[in-house]
Amino acid sequence: MRTRHTPLLLALLLAFPLPAVAQEVILRDVLTIGGQPYLRTQLKADAANVSGVGHGIEAADGECITVTIDDQDRLFVHKFDRWLRRLGDPIDGGMVPPPGTYAGSTLWRGGFVWIMLYDDLVLSVRRIDPRRESPNLDFVAISNIFWEGRFGLDARDGVLFVVISGNETDGDEFGVFGRILTYDGTPLTPRLRLAVGPITPQYSGNPALTTEGAAVVFRRVPPGRYIRNVYSGEWTMSPWQFLGDVQVGLWRALPDGNLVLWRIDQVANRVSLQKAAFNGTFIGDPVPLDILPSGEHFPVNAHAEMGVAAARNGVATYQLFDNQWHPKHAQTALAIGATLPVHRIADADYSDDGTLWISWYATTSAFQTFEDYLTAITPLTPGDLDGDGRLTNFDIDPFVLALTNREAYQAAFPHIPPEAIDILGDLNGDGVLTNFDIDPFVEALVNGP
């Protein structure tokens, strides 16, 4: 799910900043999911130093970031690798404007972290470089809109697509407005009236960019869901395309240019996923899921694989799905080690390397005491002895070291738990790393696993 922080969530963070915390690994074990080994790592917040545990998550390239706001209204970006090791000190994201500001729709795309800020009829974007190679940059995306509803953005190939629902203050229209901009804030279009009029439109889901252009789904009254496209090049808008009377929202764009939509069956009170072409034409049938319309997080990665993090009746669980949205395993308890009884999901994301990241917390029934956690469910790839999630030539030396000197390997790669070493090194399927894995390792390097 790309909209990491809802405006309400970050408004609450501004009003009631969470304490600065440091992470403590409280759980690290190996699981088998769908016949494949995974490593589960869990951090618990320690109210002593800054860590970023317990906040919204955005994943990319096998890593994740969290975004926090301290009690001085300063924003920080925290970066972790797939083993939940912190990657450097927190990145200073600058001050958040004064009370009355709403922040949301954190996105990590194109090498930058994008955070939207709304204040005094202006929707702006803050660009933060997690590589620390360029300074933070703020620019106005859309102005003269009284925000009512939602706002969000997507980024691709040097282009941003920004969307907001609200009312024009320099016109008479209520609806869904957007704009196309470059990564440095240069507008490529004027303010676009994507859906306006007395039909009280609101956009539904997330904005999306593909190689063909931009897409947004919106609802109107009387009930109905529509999609509108803005074609790249001249950035011309298509007519509205009717999607149906059911509740539909745009989830994300896939690398092949198709879209993933969610649909809600109001009778069954469950969510289905649906693939669609860029213009909204459905591809195949919807896939029904045992997912409630609210209170659950079900991010989809670029391979169309899905992870689900849910909290039902105060109990948190997770589940992984393949790219046809078939479950790989049953719902599994998430809240291992929590000492408080009620569990809630704060956020979740699913990176393209197959890691499911979950930010969650445990609390009392009266919400008086909190424990914040960050969990990663990470696939273990045989042959990946350097732990970057891929089998490459860079694994040759670590493979030899693990085979010949286990203690030296553990000293060189302390983030890889001892129980995972044989799993990563086992290429012949006998469960242990031995000399019999050398030939299969070379074969996998040359021809693929």
TORKOL-4160 file (C-alpha; in steps of 0.2 Angstrom, whole numbers, padded with zeros to 4 digits, m for minus):
449
<pt num="1" X="0000" Y="0000" Z="0000"/>
<pt num="2" X="0008" Y="0016" Z="m0005"/>
<pt num="3" X="m0001" Y="0029" Z="0005"/>
<pt num="4" X="0009" Y="0026" Z="0021"/>
<pt num="5" X="0003" Y="0039" Z="0032"/>
<pt num="6" X="m0015" Y="0045" Z="0032"/>
<pt num="7" X="m0017" Y="0064" Z="0035"/>
<pt num="8" X="m0026" Y="0059" Z="0052"/>
<pt num="9" X="m0012" Y="0048" Z="0057"/>
<pt num="10" X="0002" Y="0061" Z="0055"/>
<pt num="11" X="m0010" Y="0075" Z="0062"/>
<pt num="12" X="m0011" Y="0064" Z="0078"/>
<pt num="13" X="0008" Y="0062" Z="0077"/>
<pt num="14" X="0010" Y="0081" Z="0077"/>
<pt num="15" X="m0002" Y="0084" Z="0091"/>
<pt num="16" X="0005" Y="0069" Z="0102"/>
<pt num="17" X="0023" Y="0065" Z="0096"/>
<pt num="18" X="0028" Y="0047" Z="0100"/>
<pt num="19" X="0043" Y="0046" Z="0112"/>
<pt num="20" X="0061" Y="0044" Z="0105"/>
<pt num="21" X="0065" Y="0026" Z="0105"/>
<pt num="22" X="0080" Y="0014" Z="0102"/>
<pt num="23" X="0077" Y="m0003" Z="0094"/>
<pt num="24" X="0080" Y="m0020" Z="0103"/>
<pt num="25" X="0080" Y="m0036" Z="0093"/>
<pt num="26" X="0068" Y="m0047" Z="0104"/>
<pt num="27" X="0065" Y="m0061" Z="0091"/>
<pt num="28" X="0074" Y="m0069" Z="0077"/>
<pt num="29" X="0069" Y="m0086" Z="0070"/>
<pt num="30" X="0067" Y="m0096" Z="0054"/>
<pt num="31" X="0050" Y="m0100" Z="0047"/>
<pt num="32" X="0044" Y="m0111" Z="0033"/>
<pt num="33" X="0031" Y="m0102" Z="0022"/>
<pt num="34" X="0024" Y="m0111" Z="0006"/>
<pt num="35" X="0039" Y="m0123" Z="0007"/>
<pt num="36" X="0052" Y="m0108" Z="0007"/>
<pt num="37" X="0062" Y="m0103" Z="0022"/>
<pt num="38" X="0060" Y="m0086" Z="0029"/>
<pt num="39" X="0068" Y="m0076" Z="0043"/>
<pt num="40" X="0057" Y="m0067" Z="0055"/>
<pt num="41" X="0065" Y="m0053" Z="0064"/>
<pt num="42" X="0057" Y="m0042" Z="0077"/>
<pt num="43" X="0062" Y="m0026" Z="0085"/>
<pt num="44" X="0054" Y="m0018" Z="0101"/>
<pt num="45" X="0055" Y="0000" Z="0105"/>
<pt num="46" X="0066" Y="0005" Z="0120"/>
<pt num="47" X="0061" Y="0022" Z="0126"/>
<pt num="48" X="0079" Y="0028" Z="0128"/>
<pt num="49" X="0085" Y="0034" Z="0110"/>
<pt num="50" X="0079" Y="0037" Z="0093"/>
<pt num="51" X="0074" Y="0022" Z="0082"/>
<pt num="52" X="0059" Y="0024" Z="0072"/>
<pt num="53" X="0050" Y="0008" Z="0078"/>
<pt num="54" X="0031" Y="0009" Z="0078"/>
<pt num="55" X="0028" Y="0021" Z="0064"/>
<pt num="56" X="0023" Y="0020" Z="0046"/>
<pt num="57" X="0033" Y="0010" Z="0033"/>
<pt num="58" X="0038" Y="0012" Z="0015"/>
<pt num="59" X="0048" Y="m0002" Z="0007"/>
<pt num="60" X="0060" Y="m0002" Z="m0008"/>
<pt num="61" X="0074" Y="m0012" Z="m0015"/>
<pt num="62" X="0074" Y="m0024" Z="0000"/>
<pt num="63" X="0075" Y="m0010" Z="0012"/>
<pt num="64" X="0062" Y="0000" Z="0022"/>
<pt num="65" X="0060" Y="0017" Z="0029"/>
<pt num="66" X="0050" Y="0024" Z="0043"/>
<pt num="67" X="0045" Y="0042" Z="0046"/>
<pt num="68" X="0044" Y="0050" Z="0063"/>
<pt num="69" X="0040" Y="0067" Z="0070"/>
<pt num="70" X="0048" Y="0072" Z="0087"/>
<pt num="71" X="0041" Y="0084" Z="0100"/>
<pt num="72" X="0050" Y="0098" Z="0092"/>
<pt num="73" X="0040" Y="0095" Z="0076"/>
<pt num="74" X="0055" Y="0089" Z="0067"/>
<pt num="75" X="0053" Y="0075" Z="0054"/>
<pt num="76" X="0066" Y="0061" Z="0053"/>
<pt num="77" X="0068" Y="0047" Z="0041"/>
<pt num="78" X="0074" Y="0030" Z="0048"/>
<pt num="79" X="0082" Y="0017" Z="0036"/>
<pt num="80" X="0083" Y="m0002" Z="0039"/>
<pt num="81" X="0090" Y="m0016" Z="0028"/>
<pt num="82" X="0081" Y="m0033" Z="0026"/>
<pt num="83" X="0088" Y="m0039" Z="0042"/>
<pt num="84" X="0081" Y="m0025" Z="0052"/>
<pt num="85" X="0099" Y="m0017" Z="0054"/>
<pt num="86" X="0099" Y="0002" Z="0055"/>
<pt num="87" X="0107" Y="0010" Z="0039"/>
<pt num="88" X="0116" Y="0025" Z="0046"/>
<pt num="89" X="0109" Y="0039" Z="0058"/>
<pt num="90" X="0091" Y="0045" Z="0056"/>
<pt num="91" X="0090" Y="0057" Z="0041"/>
<pt num="92" X="0084" Y="0075" Z="0046"/>
<pt num="93" X="0068" Y="0078" Z="0036"/>
<pt num="94" X="0067" Y="0096" Z="0041"/>
<pt num="95" X="0053" Y="0105" Z="0052"/>
<pt num="96" X="0035" Y="0102" Z="0049"/>
<pt num="97" X="0025" Y="0118" Z="0047"/>
<pt num="98" X="0015" Y="0124" Z="0062"/>
<pt num="99" X="m0001" Y="0117" Z="0069"/>
<pt num="100" X="m0015" Y="0116" Z="0057"/>
<pt num="101" X="m0003" Y="0107" Z="0045"/>
<pt num="102" X="m0008" Y="0090" Z="0039"/>
<pt num="103" X="0005" Y="0077" Z="0032"/>
<pt num="104" X="0002" Y="0061" Z="0023"/>
<pt num="105" X="0005" Y="0050" Z="0008"/>
<pt num="106" X="0023" Y="0046" Z="0011"/>
<pt num="107" X="0031" Y="0037" Z="m0004"/>
<pt num="108" X="0048" Y="0030" Z="m0008"/>
<pt num="109" X="0051" Y="0030" Z="m0027"/>
<pt num="110" X="0064" Y="0035" Z="m0039"/>
<pt num="111" X="0078" Y="0036" Z="m0026"/>
<pt num="112" X="0068" Y="0049" Z="m0015"/>
<pt num="113" X="0056" Y="0050" Z="m0001"/>
<pt num="114" X="0041" Y="0061" Z="m0005"/>
<pt num="115" X="0030" Y="0068" Z="0009"/>
<pt num="116" X="0015" Y="0078" Z="0006"/>
<pt num="117" X="0011" Y="0093" Z="0017"/>
<pt num="118" X="m0006" Y="0103" Z="0017"/>
<pt num="119" X="m0007" Y="0120" Z="0025"/>
<pt num="120" X="m0018" Y="0135" Z="0022"/>
<pt num="121" X="m0025" Y="0130" Z="0005"/>
<pt num="122" X="m0008" Y="0124" Z="m0002"/>
<pt num="123" X="m0003" Y="0106" Z="m0005"/>
<pt num="124" X="0016" Y="0105" Z="m0006"/>
<pt num="125" X="0028" Y="0091" Z="m0008"/>
<pt num="126" X="0044" Y="0088" Z="0002"/>
<pt num="127" X="0058" Y="0078" Z="m0007"/>
<pt num="128" X="0070" Y="0069" Z="0005"/>
<pt num="129" X="0086" Y="0060" Z="m0001"/>
<pt num="130" X="0089" Y="0045" Z="0009"/>
<pt num="131" X="0106" Y="0043" Z="0001"/>
<pt num="132" X="0110" Y="0061" Z="0008"/>
<pt num="133" X="0117" Y="0066" Z="m0009"/>
<pt num="134" X="0106" Y="0081" Z="m0011"/>
<pt num="135" X="0097" Y="0093" Z="0002"/>
<pt num="136" X="0079" Y="0093" Z="0006"/>
<pt num="137" X="0068" Y="0102" Z="m0007"/>
<pt num="138" X="0050" Y="0109" Z="m0004"/>
<pt num="139" X="0039" Y="0114" Z="m0018"/>
<pt num="140" X="0020" Y="0119" Z="m0021"/>
<pt num="141" X="0011" Y="0105" Z="m0030"/>
<pt num="142" X="m0007" Y="0112" Z="m0030"/>
<pt num="143" X="m0014" Y="0128" Z="m0022"/>
<pt num="144" X="m0031" Y="0136" Z="m0019"/>
<pt num="145" X="m0039" Y="0120" Z="m0014"/>
<pt num="146" X="m0049" Y="0118" Z="0002"/>
<pt num="147" X="m0045" Y="0100" Z="0006"/>
<pt num="148" X="m0059" Y="0089" Z="0010"/>
<pt num="149" X="m0056" Y="0070" Z="0008"/>
<pt num="150" X="m0039" Y="0064" Z="0004"/>
<pt num="151" X="m0023" Y="0068" Z="m0005"/>
<pt num="152" X="m0009" Y="0057" Z="m0012"/>
<pt num="153" X="0005" Y="0055" Z="m0026"/>
<pt num="154" X="0015" Y="0043" Z="m0036"/>
<pt num="155" X="0032" Y="0045" Z="m0044"/>
<pt num="156" X="0040" Y="0037" Z="m0059"/>
<pt num="157" X="0054" Y="0041" Z="m0072"/>
<pt num="158" X="0057" Y="0058" Z="m0066"/>
<pt num="159" X="0038" Y="0063" Z="m0065"/>
<pt num="160" X="0026" Y="0065" Z="m0050"/>
<pt num="161" X="0007" Y="0064" Z="m0051"/>
<pt num="162" X="m0001" Y="0073" Z="m0036"/>
<pt num="163" X="m0020" Y="0072" Z="m0032"/>
<pt num="164" X="m0031" Y="0080" Z="m0020"/>
<pt num="165" X="m0050" Y="0080" Z="m0016"/>
<pt num="166" X="m0057" Y="0097" Z="m0011"/>
<pt num="167" X="m0065" Y="0113" Z="m0016"/>
<pt num="168" X="m0058" Y="0127" Z="m0027"/>
<pt num="169" X="m0056" Y="0144" Z="m0018"/>
<pt num="170" X="m0052" Y="0153" Z="m0035"/>
<pt num="171" X="m0067" Y="0144" Z="m0043"/>
<pt num="172" X="m0084" Y="0136" Z="m0039"/>
<pt num="173" X="m0080" Y="0118" Z="m0042"/>
<pt num="174" X="m0079" Y="0104" Z="m0029"/>
<pt num="175" X="m0070" Y="0088" Z="m0035"/>
<pt num="176" X="m0054" Y="0079" Z="m0038"/>
<pt num="177" X="m0039" Y="0089" Z="m0044"/>
<pt num="178" X="m0022" Y="0084" Z="m0050"/>
<pt num="179" X="m0005" Y="0090" Z="m0057"/>
<pt num="180" X="0010" Y="0082" Z="m0066"/>
<pt num="181" X="0027" Y="0089" Z="m0060"/>
<pt num="182" X="0045" Y="0085" Z="m0062"/>
<pt num="183" X="0055" Y="0078" Z="m0047"/>
<pt num="184" X="0062" Y="0096" Z="m0044"/>
<pt num="185" X="0044" Y="0103" Z="m0044"/>
<pt num="186" X="0043" Y="0110" Z="m0061"/>
<pt num="187" X="0024" Y="0109" Z="m0067"/>
<pt num="188" X="0021" Y="0100" Z="m0083"/>
<pt num="189" X="0003" Y="0103" Z="m0082"/>
<pt num="190" X="m0009" Y="0116" Z="m0075"/>
<pt num="191" X="m0021" Y="0111" Z="m0061"/>
<pt num="192" X="m0031" Y="0097" Z="m0069"/>
<pt num="193" X="m0049" Y="0095" Z="m0065"/>
<pt num="194" X="m0050" Y="0076" Z="m0065"/>
<pt num="195" X="m0068" Y="0075" Z="m0059"/>
<pt num="196" X="m0078" Y="0091" Z="m0054"/>
<pt num="197" X="m0096" Y="0096" Z="m0052"/>
<pt num="198" X="m0111" Y="0093" Z="m0041"/>
<pt num="199" X="m0108" Y="0075" Z="m0041"/>
<pt num="200" X="m0097" Y="0076" Z="m0025"/>
<pt num="201" X="m0083" Y="0066" Z="m0032"/>
<pt num="202" X="m0069" Y="0059" Z="m0021"/>
<pt num="203" X="m0054" Y="0049" Z="m0027"/>
<pt num="204" X="m0053" Y="0031" Z="m0021"/>
<pt num="205" X="m0037" Y="0022" Z="m0018"/>
<pt num="206" X="m0020" Y="0029" Z="m0024"/>
<pt num="207" X="m0014" Y="0039" Z="m0039"/>
<pt num="208" X="m0004" Y="0029" Z="m0051"/>
<pt num="209" X="0009" Y="0032" Z="m0065"/>
<pt num="210" X="0013" Y="0019" Z="m0079"/>
<pt num="211" X="0023" Y="0021" Z="m0095"/>
<pt num="212" X="0007" Y="0027" Z="m0103"/>
<pt num="213" X="0003" Y="0041" Z="m0091"/>
<pt num="214" X="m0007" Y="0044" Z="m0075"/>
<pt num="215" X="m0023" Y="0036" Z="m0068"/>
<pt num="216" X="m0035" Y="0039" Z="m0054"/>
<pt num="217" X="m0051" Y="0031" Z="m0049"/>
<pt num="218" X="m0065" Y="0041" Z="m0041"/>
<pt num="219" X="m0082" Y="0039" Z="m0034"/>
<pt num="220" X="m0097" Y="0050" Z="m0037"/>
<pt num="221" X="m0115" Y="0052" Z="m0030"/>
<pt num="222" X="m0126" Y="0044" Z="m0036"/>
<pt num="223" X="m0115" Y="0028" Z="m0033"/>
<pt num="224" X="m0103" Y="0023" Z="m0046"/>
<pt num="225" X="m0084" Y="0022" Z="m0048"/>
<pt num="226" X="m0074" Y="0029" Z="m0063"/>
<pt num="227" X="m0056" Y="0030" Z="m0069"/>
<pt num="228" X="m0048" Y="0044" Z="m0078"/>
<pt num="229" X="m0032" Y="0044" Z="m0087"/>
<pt num="230" X="m0019" Y="0057" Z="m0091"/>
<pt num="231" X="m0009" Y="0052" Z="m0106"/>
<pt num="232" X="0010" Y="0055" Z="m0106"/>
<pt num="233" X="0018" Y="0066" Z="m0118"/>
<pt num="234" X="0005" Y="0080" Z="m0120"/>
<pt num="235" X="m0003" Y="0075" Z="m0104"/>
<pt num="236" X="m0020" Y="0075" Z="m0111"/>
<pt num="237" X="m0035" Y="0069" Z="m0101"/>
<pt num="238" X="m0046" Y="0054" Z="m0107"/>
<pt num="239" X="m0065" Y="0054" Z="m0104"/>
<pt num="240" X="m0071" Y="0046" Z="m0088"/>
<pt num="241" X="m0073" Y="0027" Z="m0090"/>
<pt num="242" X="m0086" Y="0019" Z="m0079"/>
<pt num="243" X="m0080" Y="0004" Z="m0068"/>
<pt num="244" X="m0096" Y="m0001" Z="m0060"/>
<pt num="245" X="m0108" Y="0002" Z="m0045"/>
<pt num="246" X="m0097" Y="m0008" Z="m0033"/>
<pt num="247" X="m0084" Y="0000" Z="m0022"/>
<pt num="248" X="m0068" Y="0001" Z="m0032"/>
<pt num="249" X="m0051" Y="0009" Z="m0028"/>
<pt num="250" X="m0034" Y="0010" Z="m0037"/>
<pt num="251" X="m0021" Y="0001" Z="m0027"/>
<pt num="252" X="m0005" Y="0002" Z="m0038"/>
<pt num="253" X="0003" Y="0001" Z="m0055"/>
<pt num="254" X="0013" Y="m0014" Z="m0060"/>
<pt num="255" X="0029" Y="m0013" Z="m0071"/>
<pt num="256" X="0019" Y="m0021" Z="m0086"/>
<pt num="257" X="0008" Y="m0005" Z="m0086"/>
<pt num="258" X="m0007" Y="m0014" Z="m0079"/>
<pt num="259" X="m0016" Y="m0009" Z="m0063"/>
<pt num="260" X="m0021" Y="m0018" Z="m0047"/>
<pt num="261" X="m0038" Y="m0012" Z="m0041"/>
<pt num="262" X="m0047" Y="m0017" Z="m0025"/>
<pt num="263" X="m0066" Y="m0020" Z="m0024"/>
<pt num="264" X="m0077" Y="m0022" Z="m0009"/>
<pt num="265" X="m0091" Y="m0035" Z="m0008"/>
<pt num="266" X="m0103" Y="m0025" Z="0003"/>
<pt num="267" X="m0114" Y="m0041" Z="0006"/>
<pt num="268" X="m0100" Y="m0052" Z="0011"/>
<pt num="269" X="m0090" Y="m0037" Z="0019"/>
<pt num="270" X="m0074" Y="m0043" Z="0011"/>
<pt num="271" X="m0061" Y="m0037" Z="m0001"/>
<pt num="272" X="m0057" Y="m0043" Z="m0019"/>
<pt num="273" X="m0042" Y="m0039" Z="m0029"/>
<pt num="274" X="m0044" Y="m0036" Z="m0048"/>
<pt num="275" X="m0031" Y="m0033" Z="m0062"/>
<pt num="276" X="m0035" Y="m0020" Z="m0075"/>
<pt num="277" X="m0028" Y="m0012" Z="m0090"/>
<pt num="278" X="m0022" Y="0006" Z="m0090"/>
<pt num="279" X="m0039" Y="0012" Z="m0096"/>
<pt num="280" X="m0048" Y="0002" Z="m0082"/>
<pt num="281" X="m0053" Y="m0013" Z="m0093"/>
<pt num="282" X="m0054" Y="m0028" Z="m0081"/>
<pt num="283" X="m0042" Y="m0042" Z="m0084"/>
<pt num="284" X="m0049" Y="m0059" Z="m0078"/>
<pt num="285" X="m0060" Y="m0061" Z="m0063"/>
<pt num="286" X="m0059" Y="m0053" Z="m0046"/>
<pt num="287" X="m0050" Y="m0064" Z="m0033"/>
<pt num="288" X="m0060" Y="m0064" Z="m0017"/>
<pt num="289" X="m0049" Y="m0063" Z="m0001"/>
<pt num="290" X="m0053" Y="m0065" Z="0017"/>
<pt num="291" X="m0049" Y="m0047" Z="0021"/>
<pt num="292" X="m0060" Y="m0034" Z="0029"/>
<pt num="293" X="m0063" Y="m0017" Z="0021"/>
<pt num="294" X="m0055" Y="m0008" Z="0036"/>
<pt num="295" X="m0042" Y="m0011" Z="0049"/>
<pt num="296" X="m0031" Y="m0022" Z="0038"/>
<pt num="297" X="m0016" Y="m0018" Z="0027"/>
<pt num="298" X="m0013" Y="m0028" Z="0011"/>
<pt num="299" X="0001" Y="m0020" Z="0001"/>
<pt num="300" X="0005" Y="m0027" Z="m0016"/>
<pt num="301" X="0023" Y="m0027" Z="m0023"/>
<pt num="302" X="0029" Y="m0024" Z="m0041"/>
<pt num="303" X="0028" Y="m0043" Z="m0044"/>
<pt num="304" X="0009" Y="m0043" Z="m0039"/>
<pt num="305" X="0013" Y="m0053" Z="m0024"/>
<pt num="306" X="0003" Y="m0048" Z="m0008"/>
<pt num="307" X="0006" Y="m0047" Z="0011"/>
<pt num="308" X="m0007" Y="m0045" Z="0023"/>
<pt num="309" X="m0006" Y="m0038" Z="0041"/>
<pt num="310" X="m0022" Y="m0038" Z="0051"/>
<pt num="311" X="m0028" Y="m0036" Z="0069"/>
<pt num="312" X="m0045" Y="m0044" Z="0072"/>
<pt num="313" X="m0052" Y="m0045" Z="0090"/>
<pt num="314" X="m0036" Y="m0037" Z="0096"/>
<pt num="315" X="m0025" Y="m0051" Z="0089"/>
<pt num="316" X="m0012" Y="m0047" Z="0076"/>
<pt num="317" X="m0008" Y="m0059" Z="0061"/>
<pt num="318" X="0001" Y="m0059" Z="0045"/>
<pt num="319" X="m0001" Y="m0069" Z="0029"/>
<pt num="320" X="0009" Y="m0070" Z="0012"/>
<pt num="321" X="0001" Y="m0073" Z="m0005"/>
<pt num="322" X="0008" Y="m0077" Z="m0022"/>
<pt num="323" X="0006" Y="m0066" Z="m0038"/>
<pt num="324" X="m0011" Y="m0074" Z="m0041"/>
<pt num="325" X="m0016" Y="m0069" Z="m0024"/>
<pt num="326" X="m0017" Y="m0087" Z="m0017"/>
<pt num="327" X="m0012" Y="m0089" Z="0001"/>
<pt num="328" X="0005" Y="m0097" Z="0004"/>
<pt num="329" X="0001" Y="m0101" Z="0022"/>
<pt num="330" X="m0012" Y="m0099" Z="0035"/>
<pt num="331" X="m0014" Y="m0083" Z="0045"/>
<pt num="332" X="0000" Y="m0083" Z="0057"/>
<pt num="333" X="0001" Y="m0074" Z="0074"/>
<pt num="334" X="0012" Y="m0059" Z="0074"/>
<pt num="335" X="0012" Y="m0053" Z="0092"/>
<pt num="336" X="0026" Y="m0064" Z="0098"/>
<pt num="337" X="0034" Y="m0057" Z="0114"/>
<pt num="338" X="0021" Y="m0043" Z="0117"/>
<pt num="339" X="0017" Y="m0041" Z="0136"/>
<pt num="340" X="0001" Y="m0031" Z="0133"/>
<pt num="341" X="m0015" Y="m0039" Z="0127"/>
<pt num="342" X="m0022" Y="m0029" Z="0113"/>
<pt num="343" X="m0013" Y="m0028" Z="0096"/>
<pt num="344" X="m0015" Y="m0015" Z="0082"/>
<pt num="345" X="m0007" Y="m0014" Z="0065"/>
<pt num="346" X="0001" Y="0004" Z="0062"/>
<pt num="347" X="0007" Y="0000" Z="0044"/>
<pt num="348" X="0014" Y="m0013" Z="0032"/>
<pt num="349" X="0023" Y="m0014" Z="0016"/>
<pt num="350" X="0029" Y="m0028" Z="0004"/>
<pt num="351" X="0045" Y="m0025" Z="m0005"/>
<pt num="352" X="0050" Y="m0032" Z="m0022"/>
<pt num="353" X="0062" Y="m0044" Z="m0014"/>
<pt num="354" X="0047" Y="m0053" Z="m0005"/>
<pt num="355" X="0050" Y="m0045" Z="0013"/>
<pt num="356" X="0034" Y="m0041" Z="0022"/>
<pt num="357" X="0037" Y="m0026" Z="0034"/>
<pt num="358" X="0025" Y="m0023" Z="0048"/>
<pt num="359" X="0024" Y="m0009" Z="0061"/>
<pt num="360" X="0012" Y="m0013" Z="0075"/>
<pt num="361" X="0009" Y="m0010" Z="0093"/>
<pt num="362" X="0002" Y="m0018" Z="0109"/>
<pt num="363" X="m0008" Y="m0009" Z="0121"/>
<pt num="364" X="m0021" Y="m0010" Z="0135"/>
<pt num="365" X="m0039" Y="m0011" Z="0132"/>
<pt num="366" X="m0040" Y="0007" Z="0138"/>
<pt num="367" X="m0025" Y="0013" Z="0127"/>
<pt num="368" X="m0016" Y="0019" Z="0142"/>
<pt num="369" X="0001" Y="0010" Z="0139"/>
<pt num="370" X="0009" Y="0006" Z="0122"/>
<pt num="371" X="0023" Y="m0005" Z="0116"/>
<pt num="372" X="0029" Y="m0002" Z="0098"/>
<pt num="373" X="0036" Y="m0016" Z="0087"/>
<pt num="374" X="0044" Y="m0017" Z="0069"/>
<pt num="375" X="0044" Y="m0035" Z="0061"/>
<pt num="376" X="0051" Y="m0041" Z="0045"/>
<pt num="377" X="0047" Y="m0058" Z="0037"/>
<pt num="378" X="0062" Y="m0060" Z="0025"/>
<pt num="379" X="0064" Y="m0074" Z="0012"/>
<pt num="380" X="0080" Y="m0084" Z="0013"/>
<pt num="381" X="0087" Y="m0087" Z="m0005"/>
<pt num="382" X="0099" Y="m0102" Z="m0006"/>
<pt num="383" X="0116" Y="m0096" Z="m0011"/>
<pt num="384" X="0114" Y="m0079" Z="m0005"/>
<pt num="385" X="0128" Y="m0079" Z="0008"/>
<pt num="386" X="0131" Y="m0060" Z="0008"/>
<pt num="387" X="0113" Y="m0058" Z="0013"/>
<pt num="388" X="0107" Y="m0045" Z="0000"/>
<pt num="389" X="0093" Y="m0056" Z="m0006"/>
<pt num="390" X="0100" Y="m0061" Z="m0023"/>
<pt num="391" X="0112" Y="m0074" Z="m0029"/>
<pt num="392" X="0127" Y="m0066" Z="m0037"/>
<pt num="393" X="0145" Y="m0067" Z="m0040"/>
<pt num="394" X="0147" Y="m0057" Z="m0023"/>
<pt num="395" X="0141" Y="m0072" Z="m0014"/>
<pt num="396" X="0156" Y="m0083" Z="m0020"/>
<pt num="397" X="0168" Y="m0077" Z="m0006"/>
<pt num="398" X="0155" Y="m0078" Z="0008"/>
<pt num="399" X="0150" Y="m0095" Z="0002"/>
<pt num="400" X="0168" Y="m0101" Z="0003"/>
<pt num="401" X="0171" Y="m0093" Z="0020"/>
<pt num="402" X="0155" Y="m0101" Z="0027"/>
<pt num="403" X="0160" Y="m0117" Z="0020"/>
<pt num="404" X="0178" Y="m0117" Z="0027"/>
<pt num="405" X="0177" Y="m0106" Z="0043"/>
<pt num="406" X="0160" Y="m0104" Z="0051"/>
<pt num="407" X="0166" Y="m0093" Z="0065"/>
<pt num="408" X="0175" Y="m0081" Z="0053"/>
<pt num="409" X="0159" Y="m0080" Z="0042"/>
<pt num="410" X="0148" Y="m0076" Z="0057"/>
<pt num="411" X="0160" Y="m0063" Z="0062"/>
<pt num="412" X="0160" Y="m0055" Z="0045"/>
<pt num="413" X="0141" Y="m0057" Z="0043"/>
<pt num="414" X="0134" Y="m0055" Z="0061"/>
<pt num="415" X="0117" Y="m0050" Z="0055"/>
<pt num="416" X="0114" Y="m0067" Z="0048"/>
<pt num="417" X="0108" Y="m0079" Z="0062"/>
<pt num="418" X="0118" Y="m0095" Z="0064"/>
<pt num="419" X="0102" Y="m0105" Z="0061"/>
<pt num="420" X="0100" Y="m0097" Z="0043"/>
<pt num="421" X="0118" Y="m0101" Z="0037"/>
<pt num="422" X="0115" Y="m0119" Z="0033"/>
<pt num="423" X="0098" Y="m0114" Z="0024"/>
<pt num="424" X="0107" Y="m0101" Z="0014"/>
<pt num="425" X="0122" Y="m0112" Z="0009"/>
<pt num="426" X="0111" Y="m0128" Z="0006"/>
<pt num="427" X="0111" Y="m0129" Z="m0013"/>
<pt num="428" X="0109" Y="m0148" Z="m0015"/>
<pt num="429" X="0094" Y="m0150" Z="m0003"/>
<pt num="430" X="0101" Y="m0160" Z="0011"/>
<pt num="431" X="0098" Y="m0147" Z="0024"/>
<pt num="432" X="0116" Y="m0143" Z="0028"/>
<pt num="433" X="0131" Y="m0133" Z="0020"/>
<pt num="434" X="0144" Y="m0145" Z="0015"/>
<pt num="435" X="0157" Y="m0148" Z="0000"/>
<pt num="436" X="0142" Y="m0157" Z="m0009"/>
<pt num="437" X="0135" Y="m0139" Z="m0011"/>
<pt num="438" X="0149" Y="m0133" Z="m0021"/>
<pt num="439" X="0144" Y="m0139" Z="m0038"/>
<pt num="440" X="0126" Y="m0134" Z="m0036"/>
<pt num="441" X="0131" Y="m0117" Z="m0030"/>
<pt num="442" X="0142" Y="m0115" Z="m0046"/>
<pt num="443" X="0127" Y="m0121" Z="m0057"/>
<pt num="444" X="0115" Y="m0109" Z="m0049"/>
<pt num="445" X="0127" Y="m0095" Z="m0052"/>
<pt num="446" X="0129" Y="m0099" Z="m0070"/>
<pt num="447" X="0112" Y="m0104" Z="m0075"/>
<pt num="448" X="0101" Y="m0097" Z="m0061"/>
<pt num="449" X="0094" Y="m0105" Z="m0045"/>
